[in-house]
């Protein structure tokens, strides 16, 4: 697996966040800061870095793939929570399945 040095962590985080959002929708219109902040992504990247020094952050292809998946999941989960909070969909815990279930509102 190839390693990569990230010299501009903020720009890298913006690009990763945008790409993660685009895996869910080609045309996202909301401010992504309302889903996950750049600082949160920077923290995720730093937690997974291969090096411990103060130099550029080193990651590999596997870490990048994992980051994209995790950030995409966070955006999706926050989106669901927003829809529930706006009372556009319902949700509940299914004890038998041990998972959250979501359904649309009956008009």
Beta strands, then each sheet from edge to edge (+ up, - down):
strand 1: 3-6
strand 2: 57-60
strand 3: 89-94
strand 4: 99-104
sheet 1: 1+ 2-
sheet 2: 3+ 4-
end
